């Protein structure tokens, strides 16, 4: 198989601030209020995660051939376990069993049974991911005044499992898998999967099929393709990327941008003008860029390319969350990626709703401390 893919489609807490030198007695706070705002069950209720999971299971018919464990319980237990930092399949089963009463699930399978259930829950898990992505996108808002900023990128995962392929992964040729991700305004919105032998731009057509007018596509150099630029320009969608060395452009002029000399080139393809700006830089004047865009305003194009870093932030969050595979089958690979993306979106939405300005890894650490506290593994601070 040359490639792999999934589917196309509260009570407030009053606090008194006291200078440390003025404290002469021990202040005892009620234990139940120490983690009141970080209760995972309350986070699930605030986001309506149970209703989202139930709709996804009903839509995909995942409960049709179930024997013992309901797919809603399996999904909720797995998401809750990853949120409190489960790192192995065995830990997912153990943590979900301890959280059973807290998050309101009836049962959860053992490790061996869970590994066999990955092919049964990948489709409803993808539906949960799509609905949470839509909810997070509404809360995030737009990065610019008009249009959405759409970024595409690929992350390689080195693996020797039987579904892996040999290709360019993390700067070297190795066996591995690839995660093809699309973000809209910094929020993951669509994902595909393949082995390392598949080129990064394989899913470009499917990524760009649902982009609206006046949107802006910013991609890395691996997605450079003049045919896509022309196709999108005729739909009133801009395309910005880094320049490839073997592409020829006609020199137009050069001008000064502060202390930097910018050279401007152009190339006309099917009545669409593609511009190349060589030597432009951001306000810090530290890094010079050579970009190709269908926009004539080079400053706006460079500002859009700067927003492409949002998709790198998503990959960094996944890395900080200690992303790992929970199975060596294709379904295990898909469910592992989707579980971490769902947890990322869940924390992102919850942080927006409760107006917390903390990182995803920090919020996940706090949920993990809450879990260890309610299980008696950690003394309250």
Protein Blocks (a to p, Z undefined) as FASTA:
>chain_A
ZZdcfbecidddddddddfklpcbdcdddfklmmmmmcfklmmmmnommmmmmmmmmmno
mmmmccklcfklmmmmmmmmmmnopabfklmmmmmmmmmmmnopabdcdfklmmmmmmmm
mmmmmmmmmmmmmmmmmmnopfbfnocdddddddddddfbfkbccddeehiacddddddd
ddeehiafbdcdddfkbcfklmmmmmmmmccehiacdddfklgcfklmmmmmmnopacdd
dddfkbccddfbdcdehjaccddddddeehiacdddehiacfkomaccddddfbfblklm
mmmmmmmmmmmmmmmmmmmnopacfbfbfklmmmmmmmmmmmmmmmmmmmmmnopacdfk
lmmmmmmmmmmmmnopaccZZ
